[in-house]
Amino acid sequence: MPTVIRATGEAKDMTLDELATFVEDARKAGVPGDRPIRAELSYSGKIKEVEIALSQDDS
């Protein structure tokens, strides 16, 4: 079983719809809303990848 949920932009940089899907998946997995999200940004400051731990022990 994965210990994190990870999402990347299909066309390199993430879109709002891709980010919304990531949040929806995290909520469905029972991740609390106060859990920190790790993000990888491009040089232009756009989101390339996001990740969130499923359990507090993995954060």
Secondary structure, 3 states (H helix, E strand, C coil): CCCEEEEEECCECCCHHHHHHHHHHHHHCCCCCCCCCEEEECCCCCEEEEEEECCHHHC
